[in-house]
Amino acid sequence: MDLLGSILDSMEKPPQTSSKQEILIKKQQKTLEKLNAMEKEKLKKISANIEQRLIKFVNDHNMEKIEFESMPKIHRTIIHNIADKHDLIVYSFGIEDVDRHCVVYKKEFKPTDEELDCLRNGEDIYDRKLKELHEKMQLEQNKTDNNNKNEKKIGKNPKPNTSYTLKYANIIGLDVGEAAAKITTPNQQFGMVPSSNKRDQRSIEQIMNDNKNKKLKNSSS
């Protein structure tokens, strides 16, 4: 014990904090506490504002979704927590610290996986559908062209190289496009014009007889 006591006595004692340093430390602690209190109050106000907006959204039957402005992650966390409480669905889009934001949906209007994929890639679902339709039209056109080339080689009459179904689907929808394609289907008797579209519904024999009678009438007069 005497040896240990002598060793401890020989060691340098930690420097005592001066009264000025103590005052500075206390001042810093008070400033930090004040900042924390201000931040808590700010988050409390933000939380109240978000909840008010979401409650209004839930009660508005005409709204399917509500999009929030870009905000820090801690504020987006508040949106997620409040949305869960109101049985809503939240997705975040955009780049962190750039334009990251939340979009809240009612469950019955939850976007499909394809729509989510478009939103995350900054695409429009209708533009994607139109692009897919255009690609399908191009593939069918290429297939028709290749078939026509092969039929020419073996001496067959080539088919029309226009895909009317897809053409009209691109403009006014697939169902109407199919109907339009049927109307414009080639007819064996009249070429590209179906018999139902002709104004003169008489047969060839009737036309010849009528022309003969007309000539006889003109000659007799």
PyMOL commands that set and color helices and strands:
alter all, ss='L'
color gray80, all
select helices_A, chain A and resi 2-10+19-59+73-85+107-109+113-120+125-153+164-172+174-183+195-197+204-220
alter helices_A, ss='H'
color red, helices_A
select strands_A, chain A and resi 65-67+89-93+101-105
alter strands_A, ss='S'
color yellow, strands_A
deselect
rebuild
show_as cartoon
